[in-house]
Amino acid sequence: MPIYAYRCSQCGFAKDVLQKMSDAPLTHCPECNTESFAKQLTAAGFQLKGSGWYQTDFKGGASAAPTKAESAPPCQGGTGSCACN
């Protein structure tokens, strides 16, 4: 279950609440008893690491290894088919 951050726009009271995604959002502030309690937009609490992610594989702009078709010599004769494939 995700943890949602809530904050009251009237009194400033803030609280993290463990809720199901299907639960209705809270609106009642437990501190000042007004209907001004709302979810806050927060950053994700995790970072993806390891091979295959942007930070490690694509950020530097290094290109991937050439495929067999890119590294093979061109066909002779211009027919578009080679006996070497």
C-alpha positions in Angstrom: 0.0 0.0 0.0 1.3 3.5 -0.8 2.0 6.2 1.7 0.4 9.5 0.8 1.4 12.9 2.2 -1.5 15.1 3.3 -1.4 18.8 4.4 -4.1 21.1 5.7 -4.3 24.4 3.9 -5.9 26.2 6.9 -3.6 25.3 9.8 -0.6 23.7 8.0 -0.8 20.3 9.8 0.9 17.6 7.8 0.7 13.9 8.1 1.7 10.8 6.1 -1.1 8.2 5.7 -0.9 4.6 4.6 -3.9 4.0 2.3 -5.0 1.7 -0.5 -5.0 3.2 -3.9 -8.8 2.6 -4.1 -9.5 4.4 -0.8 -11.2 7.8 -1.0 -8.8 10.8 -0.3 -9.0 12.3 3.2 -10.5 15.8 3.4 -11.1 16.3 7.2 -8.1 17.8 9.1 -7.7 16.0 12.4 -5.9 19.0 13.9 -8.3 22.0 13.2 -11.5 20.0 12.2 -11.9 21.7 8.8 -12.4 20.2 5.4 -9.1 21.5 4.0 -7.0 18.4 4.2 -5.5 17.5 0.8 -3.0 15.1 -0.8 0.4 16.6 -1.6 2.4 15.9 -4.7 5.7 14.3 -3.6 8.7 12.8 -5.2 9.0 9.0 -5.6 10.8 7.3 -2.7 13.0 5.1 -4.8 15.7 5.2 -7.4 16.2 2.6 -10.1 19.8 1.4 -10.3 21.7 -1.2 -12.3 22.2 -2.2 -15.9 19.5 -1.2 -18.4 18.5 2.1 -16.9 19.0 5.7 -18.2 21.6 6.7 -15.6 24.0 3.8 -16.4 23.4 3.0 -20.0 22.0 5.9 -22.0 23.0 9.2 -20.3 26.5 9.3 -21.7 25.4 9.0 -25.3 27.4 5.9 -26.0 25.9 4.0 -28.9 25.1 0.3 -28.8 27.3 -2.4 -30.4 26.6 -2.7 -34.2 24.3 -5.5 -35.3 25.4 -8.2 -37.7 23.9 -6.4 -40.6 25.7 -3.2 -39.8 29.1 -4.9 -39.4 28.9 -7.2 -42.4 30.5 -6.2 -45.7 28.2 -5.1 -48.4 26.9 -7.6 -51.0 28.7 -7.9 -54.3 26.8 -7.6 -57.5 24.0 -5.3 -56.3 21.3 -7.9 -56.3 20.4 -7.4 -52.6 21.1 -11.0 -51.6 24.3 -12.6 -50.6 25.4 -16.2 -50.3 27.3 -15.4 -47.1 24.2 -14.9 -45.0 
